[in-house]
């Protein structure tokens, strides 16, 4: 069996429909960035599970989602 990615997401909001040509590259770039960061974390976790000793900690959050209880700030 072969799995093919399906990246079509219909725009249903009027403003999103009108601006989809402009926003699509930004969403695609964000997706690529998120997948790279996920792969980086996954590779670190696999190294940890294989028993490597000198594995750096995983990257922290990119944006503090909870501004009141965030330990990063």
Secondary structure, DSSP 8 states (H G I E B T S, - for coil): ------------SHHHHHHHHHHHHHHHHHHHHHHHHHHHHHHHHHHHHTT-S--------SS-S-SSS-S--
